[in-house]
Amino acid sequence: MIDPREIRRIVLEQSMRAHVGHIGCSLSVADILAALYSGAMRIASPEDPDRDRFVMAKGHAALALYAALHLRGWLPRGELERFCTGRTLLGVHPVAQLRGVDFSTGSLGQGLSYGAGAALAARLQGSGRRVFVLMSDGECDEGAVWEAAMFASHHRLGALVAVVDRNGQQAFGMTEDVLGLEPLGERWRAFGWDVHEADGHDPAAIAAAVARMDGAAPAPHVLLARTVFGRGVSFMERRIKWHYWPMSEEEYAQAMGELVGGRR
């Protein structure tokens, strides 16, 4: 089982070493990725043709994905340490050339379209694999998301699972101030989706929700995972600044101290 605290530790370490931002959004998805990569997704190896596919639609949180891939044993420590050095495939956004990454992402709003296409391809190939798309709630501002939602519902893509990181924040402010999304669950239902909700910081609850989703069902599935932006570091939680900002030495020391001290 992947410990989400280890994902957070790696995010803090590598963000500090590379002096890059996108820390808060990476911390908010740590428990989601821990649940998915601990068994909620069926991936024996990144080379298995019938493995479940994963789309990191919120590509700016790629560092959390790299941490999960490392903890699964698919990304060597030496490569992880080259994050954002210019001598590696590990950039701020993920690329499909990297082992364990199925899709290059970064343009927000496009990931669900990738997922819908991949789910339809699985059906045409007679494969039982599923497709998981981890989205930001800010992405739900995008019209392309709802086009993909209509497409997936129309084609009855029960093998498609969207997980929305509902942390309530995006680059320009709180989501409800930028463009109100609530009632978000009802919106997805109106588009023909099977809607689930869970505490996004409870890996067991996330895994249980995924287990209830039938890949042969006549509707795609969405899990609204309620999270806290910057989870685990007190001065980052719910602070827009940490969408972009890198840490100082003092901030890093405090963040690591809180993480080691037991904050999740």
Backbone as JSON, one array per atom type, in Angstrom:
{
  "sequence": "MIDPREIRRIVLEQSMRAHVGHIGCSLSVADILAALYSGAMRIASPEDPDRDRFVMAKGHAALALYAALHLRGWLPRGELERFCTGRTLLGVHPVAQLRGVDFSTGSLGQGLSYGAGAALAARLQGSGRRVFVLMSDGECDEGAVWEAAMFASHHRLGALVAVVDRNGQQAFGMTEDVLGLEPLGERWRAFGWDVHEADGHDPAAIAAAVARMDGAAPAPHVLLARTVFGRGVSFMERRIKWHYWPMSEEEYAQAMGELVGGRR",
  "N": [[0.84, -1.2, 0.0], [0.51, 2.2, -0.82], [1.68, 4.92, 0.99], [0.11, 7.92, 1.54], [1.4, 10.0, 2.82], [4.03, 9.66, 2.15], [3.96, 10.29, -0.56], [3.42, 13.02, -0.29], [5.73, 13.84, 1.06], [7.71, 13.41, -0.89], [6.81, 15.2, -2.84], [7.24, 17.67, -1.52], [10.03, 17.55, -1.08], [11.12, 17.35, -3.73], [9.98, 19.56, -4.98], [11.21, 21.59, -3.54], [13.93, 21.1, -4.09], [14.02, 21.5, -6.88], [13.04, 24.02, -6.99], [10.39, 24.86, -7.7], [6.87, 25.56, -8.25], [3.39, 24.76, -7.92], [2.66, 23.25, -5.72], [0.57, 23.09, -3.79], [-1.64, 21.98, -5.22], [-0.63, 19.51, -5.85], [-0.32, 18.35, -3.34], [-2.98, 18.09, -2.6], [-4.0, 15.96, -4.04], [-2.75, 13.67, -3.15], [-3.78, 11.56, -1.53], [-5.73, 10.53, -3.18], [-4.26, 9.56, -5.37], [-2.73, 7.68, -3.99], [-4.7, 5.82, -3.27], [-5.62, 4.97, -5.82], [-3.29, 3.9, -7.02], [-2.64, 1.96, -5.25], [-4.18, -0.21, -5.72], [-6.85, 0.23, -6.46], [-6.94, 0.85, -9.14], [-6.32, -1.46, -11.76], [-3.33, -2.46, -12.42], [-0.87, -4.34, -13.32], [1.65, -4.08, -14.41], [3.34, -1.38, -16.11], [3.52, -2.13, -18.75], [1.57, -3.95, -19.39], [-0.86, -4.83, -21.67], [-3.6, -4.88, -21.12], [-3.91, -3.39, -18.9], [-5.43, -1.05, -16.6], [-5.98, 2.27, -17.69], [-4.54, 5.53, -17.08], [-5.22, 8.97, -16.82], [-3.72, 11.95, -16.21], [-5.3, 14.52, -15.92], [-5.21, 17.04, -14.69], [-2.54, 18.22, -15.23], [-0.56, 19.83, -14.09], [-0.13, 18.93, -11.57], [1.7, 16.93, -11.72], [3.97, 16.14, -10.29], [3.09, 14.8, -8.0], [2.07, 12.52, -9.2], [4.46, 11.43, -10.24], [5.66, 10.78, -7.84], [3.95, 8.75, -6.93], [4.37, 6.82, -8.94], [7.06, 6.28, -8.48], [6.9, 5.15, -5.9], [5.52, 2.87, -6.49], [7.5, 1.47, -7.68], [8.18, 1.89, -10.31], [9.54, 4.06, -11.22], [12.76, 5.05, -11.08], [14.77, 6.14, -8.27], [16.95, 7.78, -8.92], [16.14, 8.95, -11.32], [13.89, 10.34, -10.47], [15.11, 12.27, -8.92], [16.03, 13.99, -10.82], [14.01, 15.62, -11.56], [12.65, 18.29, -13.31], [15.16, 19.26, -14.24], [16.06, 19.59, -16.81], [17.39, 17.54, -17.9], [15.86, 15.31, -18.22], [12.77, 13.39, -18.56], [10.95, 14.17, -16.76], [9.07, 16.66, -16.31], [7.25, 19.69, -15.43], [4.73, 19.06, -16.33], [3.26, 15.9, -17.23], [4.61, 13.5, -19.6], [4.01, 11.18, -22.25], [6.13, 9.61, -22.99], [7.4, 8.75, -20.76], [7.88, 5.99, -18.63], [5.04, 4.4, -17.37], [3.36, 6.53, -17.67], [0.52, 7.25, -19.43], [-0.62, 9.2, -21.05], [0.24, 12.34, -22.44], [-0.2, 15.39, -20.81], [-1.56, 18.6, -19.8], [-2.74, 20.78, -20.98], [-5.47, 22.16, -19.79], [-8.73, 20.76, -19.42], [-8.8, 18.97, -21.5], [-8.27, 16.37, -20.8], [-10.43, 14.65, -20.1], [-11.55, 14.12, -22.56], [-9.5, 12.6, -23.74], [-9.69, 10.39, -22.06], [-12.3, 9.45, -22.6], [-12.04, 8.71, -25.28], [-10.12, 6.69, -25.0], [-11.54, 4.84, -23.47], [-13.57, 4.12, -25.24], [-11.98, 2.96, -27.21], [-11.04, 0.73, -25.8], [-13.38, -0.78, -25.6], [-13.88, -1.31, -28.34], [-11.7, -2.91, -28.88], [-12.25, -5.1, -27.41], [-11.39, -5.28, -24.8], [-11.23, -5.51, -21.23], [-10.26, -3.42, -19.8], [-10.21, -0.44, -17.77], [-10.58, 3.16, -17.68], [-9.16, 5.82, -16.02], [-9.57, 9.16, -15.06], [-8.06, 11.83, -13.66], [-9.14, 14.84, -12.6], [-9.1, 18.43, -12.22], [-11.23, 20.57, -10.23], [-11.48, 23.11, -11.25], [-11.19, 22.65, -13.95], [-13.7, 21.99, -14.75], [-14.85, 24.29, -15.58], [-14.49, 24.37, -18.25], [-15.72, 24.17, -21.55], [-15.09, 21.99, -23.18], [-14.9, 19.85, -21.46], [-17.56, 19.24, -20.87], [-18.52, 18.59, -23.37], [-17.09, 16.21, -23.76], [-18.18, 14.8, -21.65], [-20.83, 14.49, -22.52], [-20.37, 12.94, -24.8], [-19.3, 10.59, -23.67], [-21.43, 9.68, -22.14], [-23.39, 9.33, -24.11], [-22.27, 7.23, -25.58], [-22.3, 5.29, -23.7], [-20.2, 4.64, -21.88], [-19.21, 2.79, -19.63], [-16.78, 1.94, -18.63], [-15.32, 4.12, -18.06], [-13.95, 6.3, -15.7], [-14.16, 9.26, -14.03], [-12.37, 11.27, -11.82], [-12.83, 13.89, -9.76], [-10.91, 16.33, -8.37], [-11.98, 17.99, -5.9], [-11.12, 20.6, -4.65], [-11.81, 23.2, -4.43], [-10.43, 25.4, -5.38], [-8.66, 27.36, -7.83], [-6.39, 28.67, -10.33], [-6.95, 31.45, -10.4], [-8.45, 32.05, -8.2], [-11.03, 31.19, -5.78], [-13.07, 28.47, -6.76], [-15.87, 28.77, -6.77], [-16.13, 31.48, -6.83], [-14.9, 32.23, -9.2], [-16.24, 30.8, -11.27], [-19.22, 29.53, -10.65], [-19.84, 26.17, -9.63], [-21.53, 24.51, -8.26], [-24.82, 23.0, -8.01], [-22.59, 20.5, -8.18], [-22.64, 17.68, -8.4], [-25.25, 17.23, -9.33], [-25.1, 18.4, -11.8], [-23.38, 16.65, -13.22], [-24.98, 14.37, -13.12], [-27.1, 15.23, -14.71], [-25.93, 15.09, -17.15], [-25.91, 12.45, -17.6], [-24.31, 10.77, -16.06], [-23.07, 8.39, -13.64], [-22.94, 9.18, -10.37], [-20.7, 9.58, -7.67], [-19.58, 10.33, -4.34], [-16.91, 11.23, -2.12], [-14.72, 11.48, 0.73], [-11.87, 13.02, -0.13], [-9.48, 12.65, 1.13], [-9.38, 10.22, 2.25], [-8.18, 7.31, 1.63], [-9.23, 4.67, 1.77], [-12.0, 5.07, 1.56], [-12.12, 6.15, -0.98], [-11.17, 4.01, -2.55], [-13.22, 2.19, -1.98], [-15.4, 3.45, -3.15], [-14.67, 3.37, -5.86], [-14.7, 0.6, -6.19], [-17.39, 0.1, -6.19], [-18.21, 0.82, -8.67], [-19.41, -0.23, -11.71], [-17.88, -1.57, -14.43], [-19.18, -2.5, -16.67], [-21.48, -1.15, -16.77], [-24.22, 0.94, -18.0], [-23.52, 3.6, -18.0], [-21.06, 6.2, -17.69], [-18.78, 6.88, -14.94], [-18.4, 9.15, -12.19], [-16.4, 10.41, -9.62], [-16.66, 12.6, -7.06], [-14.3, 14.0, -5.28], [-13.81, 15.33, -2.28], [-11.54, 17.63, -1.23], [-8.73, 19.27, 0.44], [-6.97, 21.97, -0.57], [-3.46, 22.05, -0.63], [-3.16, 20.21, 1.41], [-2.0, 19.0, 4.52], [0.05, 20.73, 5.1], [0.12, 23.41, 7.09], [0.35, 26.22, 6.51], [-0.06, 26.27, 3.82], [-2.57, 25.32, 3.26], [-5.59, 25.9, 1.67], [-4.69, 28.24, 0.45], [-4.29, 30.38, -2.16], [-1.86, 31.27, -3.16], [-0.08, 29.12, -3.15], [-0.54, 27.74, -5.42], [1.25, 28.48, -7.31], [3.69, 29.27, -6.1], [7.14, 28.74, -5.13], [8.95, 27.22, -2.34], [10.61, 28.79, 0.46], [13.69, 28.25, 2.31], [13.06, 28.28, 5.03], [10.29, 27.9, 5.0], [10.18, 25.39, 3.85], [11.42, 23.82, 5.83], [9.53, 24.09, 7.9], [7.28, 22.94, 6.67], [8.11, 20.27, 6.21], [8.55, 19.54, 8.82], [5.94, 19.59, 9.88], [4.8, 17.57, 8.36], [6.28, 15.28, 9.08], [5.64, 15.36, 11.72], [3.08, 14.42, 11.85], [0.83, 15.6, 10.6], [-1.6, 15.26, 8.05]],
  "CA": [[0.0, 0.0, 0.0], [1.25, 3.46, -0.88], [1.36, 5.86, 2.06], [0.01, 9.27, 0.97], [2.39, 10.89, 3.44], [5.26, 9.52, 1.35], [3.75, 11.12, -1.75], [3.58, 14.43, 0.11], [7.14, 14.07, 1.38], [8.44, 13.52, -2.16], [6.4, 16.46, -3.46], [7.94, 18.76, -0.84], [11.47, 17.43, -1.33], [11.48, 17.63, -5.11], [9.63, 20.95, -5.26], [12.25, 22.43, -2.96], [15.19, 20.91, -4.82], [13.9, 22.11, -8.21], [12.56, 25.39, -6.78], [9.22, 25.05, -8.54], [5.61, 25.64, -7.54], [2.34, 23.74, -8.06], [2.77, 22.38, -4.56], [-0.73, 22.89, -3.16], [-2.49, 21.08, -6.01], [-0.05, 18.17, -5.75], [-0.64, 17.84, -2.01], [-4.41, 17.78, -2.46], [-4.35, 14.69, -4.71], [-1.89, 12.58, -2.69], [-4.57, 10.42, -1.06], [-6.42, 9.96, -4.35], [-3.28, 8.75, -6.11], [-2.37, 6.53, -3.15], [-5.77, 4.84, -3.4], [-5.66, 4.42, -7.17], [-2.1, 3.11, -7.33], [-2.51, 0.86, -4.29], [-5.0, -1.33, -6.12], [-8.14, 0.58, -7.05], [-6.7, 0.6, -10.57], [-5.69, -2.76, -12.03], [-2.12, -2.27, -13.23], [0.19, -5.25, -12.89], [2.88, -3.42, -14.85], [3.03, -0.37, -17.12], [3.56, -2.71, -20.09], [0.45, -4.88, -19.58], [-1.79, -4.19, -22.62], [-4.94, -4.81, -20.56], [-3.91, -2.6, -17.65], [-6.24, 0.16, -16.57], [-5.26, 3.47, -18.14], [-4.69, 6.69, -16.19], [-5.0, 10.28, -17.43], [-3.53, 13.02, -15.22], [-5.83, 15.69, -16.64], [-4.63, 18.23, -14.06], [-1.13, 17.88, -15.45], [0.35, 20.63, -13.28], [0.14, 18.18, -10.34], [2.44, 15.74, -12.16], [4.95, 15.69, -9.3], [2.44, 13.8, -7.15], [2.03, 11.29, -10.0], [5.8, 10.87, -10.25], [5.88, 10.18, -6.53], [3.22, 7.48, -6.89], [5.07, 5.88, -9.81], [8.28, 5.88, -7.77], [6.54, 4.28, -4.78], [5.14, 1.58, -7.07], [8.7, 0.82, -8.18], [8.27, 2.06, -11.75], [10.34, 5.24, -11.52], [13.93, 4.97, -10.21], [15.06, 7.32, -7.45], [17.86, 8.67, -9.63], [15.37, 9.73, -12.29], [13.05, 11.26, -9.7], [15.95, 13.38, -8.45], [16.31, 14.89, -11.93], [12.79, 16.38, -11.85], [12.8, 19.7, -13.73], [16.55, 19.66, -14.41], [16.41, 19.74, -18.22], [18.06, 16.3, -18.33], [14.92, 14.26, -17.84], [11.4, 13.49, -19.05], [10.11, 14.6, -15.66], [8.85, 18.1, -16.28], [6.12, 20.13, -14.62], [3.59, 18.3, -16.83], [3.71, 14.55, -17.63], [4.69, 13.15, -21.02], [3.74, 9.76, -22.44], [7.37, 8.86, -23.19], [7.86, 8.27, -19.47], [7.27, 4.71, -18.24], [3.96, 4.55, -16.41], [2.48, 7.65, -18.06], [-0.19, 6.83, -20.64], [-1.0, 10.35, -21.87], [0.83, 13.65, -22.17], [-1.27, 16.31, -20.45], [-1.15, 19.92, -19.36], [-3.77, 21.7, -21.46], [-6.62, 21.83, -18.95], [-10.0, 20.56, -20.1], [-8.7, 17.98, -22.57], [-8.03, 15.03, -20.29], [-11.61, 13.79, -20.15], [-11.69, 13.67, -23.95], [-8.56, 11.48, -23.9], [-10.23, 9.24, -21.35], [-13.45, 8.92, -23.32], [-11.53, 8.01, -26.46], [-9.45, 5.46, -24.57], [-12.57, 3.89, -23.04], [-14.21, 3.61, -26.45], [-11.01, 2.07, -27.85], [-11.04, -0.53, -25.06], [-14.57, -1.54, -26.02], [-13.69, -1.79, -29.72], [-10.67, -3.95, -28.85], [-12.71, -6.22, -26.59], [-10.62, -5.32, -23.56], [-11.94, -5.16, -20.01], [-9.57, -2.38, -19.05], [-10.93, 0.79, -17.47], [-9.81, 4.39, -17.86], [-9.36, 6.76, -14.92], [-9.16, 10.52, -15.39], [-8.01, 12.69, -12.49], [-9.38, 16.2, -13.07], [-9.29, 19.49, -11.24], [-12.57, 21.13, -10.31], [-11.42, 24.27, -12.14], [-11.37, 22.19, -15.33], [-15.12, 21.91, -15.06], [-15.22, 25.54, -16.25], [-14.19, 24.23, -19.67], [-16.76, 23.57, -22.37], [-14.65, 20.71, -23.72], [-15.21, 18.82, -20.47], [-18.96, 18.84, -20.98], [-18.63, 17.87, -24.64], [-16.61, 14.85, -23.5], [-19.16, 14.16, -20.77], [-21.96, 14.08, -23.37], [-19.9, 11.86, -25.66], [-19.15, 9.38, -22.87], [-22.77, 9.22, -21.78], [-24.05, 8.86, -25.34], [-21.69, 5.94, -25.96], [-22.49, 4.36, -22.58], [-18.83, 4.2, -21.55], [-19.14, 2.41, -18.23], [-15.39, 1.7, -18.24], [-14.68, 5.42, -17.83], [-14.1, 6.84, -14.34], [-13.57, 10.57, -13.8], [-12.22, 11.63, -10.41], [-12.69, 15.34, -9.69], [-10.27, 16.84, -7.16], [-12.85, 19.13, -5.54], [-10.47, 21.36, -3.58], [-12.45, 24.5, -4.35], [-9.54, 26.48, -5.78], [-7.98, 27.32, -9.12], [-5.3, 29.64, -10.43], [-7.36, 32.83, -10.23], [-9.25, 32.26, -7.0], [-11.89, 30.08, -5.37], [-13.86, 28.06, -7.93], [-17.23, 29.29, -6.73], [-16.07, 32.9, -7.17], [-14.51, 32.37, -10.61], [-17.4, 30.32, -12.03], [-19.86, 28.6, -9.73], [-20.03, 24.81, -10.13], [-22.55, 23.78, -7.51], [-24.6, 21.67, -7.45], [-21.75, 19.81, -9.16], [-23.13, 16.32, -8.62], [-26.45, 17.26, -10.16], [-24.69, 18.71, -13.18], [-22.91, 15.42, -13.83], [-26.15, 13.49, -13.32], [-27.87, 15.74, -15.85], [-25.23, 14.66, -18.36], [-26.06, 11.0, -17.73], [-23.24, 10.05, -15.36], [-23.27, 7.76, -12.33], [-22.19, 10.09, -9.5], [-20.31, 9.16, -6.33], [-18.84, 11.35, -3.6], [-16.09, 10.65, -1.05], [-13.66, 12.29, 1.33], [-10.69, 12.83, -0.97], [-8.31, 12.37, 1.95], [-9.61, 8.91, 2.85], [-7.93, 6.34, 0.56], [-10.13, 3.52, 1.85], [-13.3, 5.48, 1.03], [-11.95, 6.31, -2.43], [-11.1, 2.66, -3.11], [-14.54, 1.58, -1.86], [-16.26, 4.07, -4.16], [-14.29, 2.8, -7.16], [-15.13, -0.8, -6.21], [-18.84, 0.06, -6.46], [-18.47, 1.23, -10.05], [-19.49, -1.37, -12.63], [-17.32, -1.24, -15.74], [-20.1, -2.89, -17.73], [-22.71, -0.37, -16.59], [-24.55, 1.74, -19.18], [-23.19, 5.01, -17.8], [-19.74, 6.47, -17.12], [-18.81, 7.16, -13.51], [-17.6, 10.27, -11.7], [-16.22, 10.49, -8.18], [-16.34, 13.94, -6.57], [-13.44, 13.79, -4.11], [-13.69, 16.59, -1.56], [-10.17, 17.74, -0.71], [-8.23, 20.56, 0.9], [-5.78, 22.43, -1.29], [-2.3, 22.17, 0.24], [-3.38, 19.32, 2.55], [-0.86, 18.5, 5.27], [0.97, 21.82, 5.45], [-0.84, 24.38, 7.6], [0.39, 27.53, 5.88], [-0.44, 26.14, 2.42], [-3.95, 24.9, 3.12], [-6.58, 26.87, 1.18], [-4.02, 29.49, 0.09], [-4.09, 30.43, -3.61], [-0.43, 31.51, -3.42], [0.69, 27.88, -3.34], [-0.74, 27.18, -6.76], [2.43, 28.84, -8.11], [4.89, 29.72, -5.38], [8.09, 27.79, -4.54], [9.19, 27.42, -0.91], [11.9, 29.24, 1.0], [14.29, 27.26, 3.2], [12.31, 28.28, 6.29], [8.99, 27.29, 4.74], [10.4, 23.96, 3.63], [11.67, 23.2, 7.13], [8.26, 24.01, 8.62], [6.41, 21.98, 5.99], [8.58, 18.91, 6.49], [8.32, 19.29, 10.23], [4.52, 19.26, 10.06], [4.53, 16.27, 7.73], [6.88, 14.26, 9.95], [4.96, 15.42, 13.0], [1.83, 13.68, 11.82], [-0.25, 16.2, 9.82], [-1.78, 14.56, 6.77]],
  "C": [[0.87, 1.25, 0.0], [0.75, 4.38, 0.24], [1.27, 7.26, 1.46], [0.97, 10.26, 1.59], [3.72, 10.82, 2.7], [5.14, 10.3, 0.05], [3.99, 12.58, -1.4], [5.05, 14.75, 0.42], [7.95, 14.26, 0.1], [8.09, 14.83, -2.86], [7.16, 17.63, -2.83], [9.43, 18.73, -1.16], [11.83, 17.87, -2.74], [11.08, 19.05, -5.53], [10.72, 21.89, -4.74], [13.54, 22.33, -3.75], [15.15, 21.62, -6.17], [13.48, 23.57, -8.15], [11.42, 25.72, -7.75], [7.96, 25.06, -7.68], [4.68, 24.48, -7.84], [2.38, 22.74, -6.91], [1.39, 22.06, -3.99], [-1.6, 21.9, -3.89], [-1.94, 19.66, -6.0], [-0.35, 17.54, -4.39], [-2.09, 17.41, -1.9], [-4.78, 16.43, -3.07], [-3.57, 13.49, -4.19], [-2.69, 11.36, -2.26], [-5.31, 9.74, -2.21], [-5.46, 9.05, -5.11], [-2.85, 7.53, -5.3], [-3.42, 5.44, -3.28], [-5.75, 4.17, -4.77], [-4.49, 3.49, -7.43], [-1.82, 2.02, -6.29], [-3.43, -0.3, -4.63], [-6.36, -1.0, -6.66], [-8.09, 0.49, -8.57], [-5.99, -0.74, -10.72], [-4.51, -2.55, -12.99], [-1.04, -3.19, -12.68], [1.56, -4.69, -13.25], [2.5, -2.39, -15.9], [3.02, -0.9, -18.54], [2.38, -3.64, -20.38], [-0.58, -4.23, -20.52], [-3.21, -4.05, -22.08], [-4.98, -4.09, -19.21], [-4.95, -1.48, -17.73], [-5.37, 1.34, -16.99], [-5.54, 4.63, -17.18], [-4.35, 7.96, -16.96], [-4.88, 11.31, -16.31], [-3.97, 14.31, -15.88], [-5.32, 16.99, -16.04], [-3.11, 18.04, -14.05], [-0.16, 18.66, -14.6], [0.62, 19.99, -11.92], [0.94, 16.92, -10.64], [3.42, 15.25, -11.11], [4.36, 14.66, -8.35], [2.32, 12.47, -7.89], [3.41, 10.64, -10.04], [6.1, 10.18, -8.93], [5.19, 8.83, -6.43], [3.9, 6.43, -7.76], [6.36, 5.39, -9.16], [7.94, 4.88, -6.65], [6.0, 2.94, -5.25], [6.35, 0.82, -7.63], [8.92, 0.98, -9.66], [9.11, 3.25, -12.17], [11.53, 5.25, -10.57], [14.18, 6.27, -9.44], [15.96, 8.3, -8.2], [17.14, 9.53, -10.65], [14.49, 10.75, -11.58], [13.86, 12.49, -9.28], [16.32, 14.35, -9.58], [15.08, 15.69, -12.35], [13.12, 17.85, -12.15], [14.26, 20.16, -13.83], [16.9, 19.97, -15.85], [17.12, 18.52, -18.77], [17.16, 15.1, -18.08], [13.6, 14.45, -18.56], [10.46, 14.02, -17.98], [10.03, 16.12, -15.6], [7.67, 18.44, -15.39], [4.84, 19.41, -15.04], [4.08, 16.94, -17.35], [3.7, 14.34, -19.14], [4.62, 11.63, -21.16], [5.0, 8.95, -22.71], [7.92, 8.27, -21.89], [7.14, 6.98, -19.09], [6.23, 4.95, -17.15], [3.01, 5.69, -16.72], [1.84, 7.29, -19.4], [-0.49, 7.98, -21.59], [-0.22, 11.58, -21.46], [-0.31, 14.63, -21.9], [-0.69, 17.64, -19.98], [-2.13, 20.98, -19.81], [-5.07, 21.34, -20.75], [-7.9, 21.74, -19.78], [-9.98, 19.49, -21.16], [-8.6, 16.54, -22.07], [-9.23, 14.11, -20.35], [-11.88, 13.3, -21.57], [-10.74, 12.51, -24.24], [-9.16, 10.22, -23.27], [-11.41, 8.62, -22.07], [-13.01, 8.15, -24.56], [-10.88, 6.69, -26.1], [-10.46, 4.41, -24.11], [-13.3, 3.29, -24.24], [-13.28, 2.65, -27.18], [-10.97, 0.72, -27.15], [-12.23, -1.4, -25.46], [-14.36, -2.13, -27.41], [-12.68, -2.91, -29.8], [-11.08, -5.16, -28.02], [-11.96, -6.37, -25.29], [-11.48, -4.91, -22.38], [-11.28, -4.05, -19.22], [-10.49, -1.16, -18.86], [-10.0, 1.98, -17.69], [-10.18, 5.35, -16.72], [-8.79, 8.12, -15.31], [-9.21, 11.34, -14.12], [-8.04, 14.15, -12.93], [-9.33, 17.18, -11.91], [-10.72, 20.0, -11.33], [-12.6, 22.37, -11.2], [-11.58, 23.89, -13.6], [-12.84, 22.14, -15.73], [-15.69, 23.23, -15.55], [-15.19, 25.39, -17.77], [-15.35, 23.57, -20.43], [-16.38, 22.21, -22.92], [-14.93, 19.56, -22.76], [-16.63, 18.32, -20.66], [-19.27, 18.23, -22.35], [-18.21, 16.42, -24.45], [-17.59, 14.09, -22.62], [-20.36, 13.68, -21.57], [-21.58, 12.89, -24.24], [-19.86, 10.54, -24.88], [-20.51, 8.81, -22.48], [-23.49, 8.63, -22.98], [-23.57, 7.46, -25.73], [-21.68, 4.93, -24.82], [-21.16, 3.76, -22.12], [-18.68, 3.92, -20.06], [-17.74, 2.13, -17.72], [-14.63, 2.98, -17.94], [-15.01, 5.92, -16.43], [-13.4, 8.2, -14.27], [-13.52, 10.81, -12.29], [-11.94, 13.13, -10.37], [-12.09, 15.72, -8.34], [-11.0, 18.13, -6.77], [-12.24, 19.89, -4.36], [-10.96, 22.8, -3.51], [-11.61, 25.68, -4.8], [-9.02, 26.27, -7.19], [-7.04, 28.52, -9.2], [-5.72, 31.06, -10.07], [-8.23, 33.08, -9.0], [-10.04, 31.02, -6.62], [-12.83, 29.75, -6.54], [-15.25, 28.69, -7.92], [-17.27, 30.79, -7.0], [-15.75, 33.11, -8.65], [-15.68, 31.97, -11.52], [-18.06, 29.23, -11.21], [-20.16, 27.24, -10.36], [-21.16, 24.06, -9.44], [-23.95, 24.03, -8.07], [-23.86, 20.77, -8.45], [-22.23, 18.39, -9.44], [-24.35, 16.28, -9.52], [-26.11, 17.6, -11.61], [-24.22, 17.45, -13.89], [-24.08, 14.45, -14.07], [-26.97, 13.93, -14.53], [-27.23, 15.35, -17.17], [-25.19, 13.14, -18.48], [-25.0, 10.18, -17.04], [-23.72, 9.47, -14.03], [-22.35, 8.5, -11.35], [-21.95, 9.49, -8.12], [-19.57, 10.32, -5.66], [-18.07, 10.66, -2.48], [-15.18, 11.72, -0.49], [-12.39, 12.02, 0.53], [-9.41, 12.63, -0.21], [-8.47, 11.05, 2.71], [-9.41, 7.85, 1.77], [-8.86, 5.14, 0.58], [-11.51, 3.86, 1.28], [-13.24, 5.65, -0.48], [-11.95, 4.94, -3.1], [-12.47, 1.98, -3.07], [-15.49, 2.15, -2.9], [-15.96, 3.5, -5.54], [-14.78, 1.36, -7.27], [-16.63, -0.94, -6.51], [-19.19, 0.4, -7.9], [-18.36, 0.03, -10.98], [-18.98, -0.96, -14.01], [-18.21, -1.61, -16.9], [-21.42, -2.12, -17.65], [-22.98, 0.5, -17.82], [-24.26, 3.23, -19.02], [-21.77, 5.14, -17.29], [-19.89, 6.91, -15.67], [-17.96, 8.39, -13.18], [-17.57, 10.21, -10.17], [-15.81, 11.92, -7.82], [-15.61, 13.76, -5.25], [-13.2, 15.13, -3.43], [-12.33, 16.65, -0.87], [-9.89, 19.14, -0.21], [-6.96, 20.87, 0.12], [-4.63, 22.61, -0.3], [-2.34, 21.26, 1.45], [-2.08, 18.85, 3.2], [0.14, 19.55, 5.7], [0.11, 23.02, 5.82], [-0.84, 25.7, 6.84], [0.09, 27.49, 4.38], [-1.92, 25.86, 2.24], [-4.86, 26.09, 2.79], [-5.96, 28.23, 0.84], [-3.69, 29.47, -1.4], [-2.62, 30.57, -3.97], [0.31, 30.23, -3.79], [0.27, 27.11, -4.58], [0.54, 27.38, -7.58], [3.74, 28.83, -7.33], [5.82, 28.58, -4.98], [8.32, 28.13, -3.07], [10.55, 28.05, -0.64], [12.46, 28.13, 1.88], [13.49, 27.15, 4.5], [10.95, 27.61, 6.11], [9.12, 25.79, 4.53], [10.61, 23.24, 4.96], [10.37, 23.06, 7.92], [7.35, 22.96, 8.0], [6.83, 20.54, 6.29], [8.38, 18.56, 7.95], [6.88, 18.91, 10.52], [4.21, 17.89, 9.49], [5.06, 15.15, 8.6], [6.15, 14.19, 11.28], [3.56, 14.84, 13.0], [0.69, 14.36, 11.1], [-0.38, 15.43, 8.5], [-1.96, 15.56, 5.66]]
}
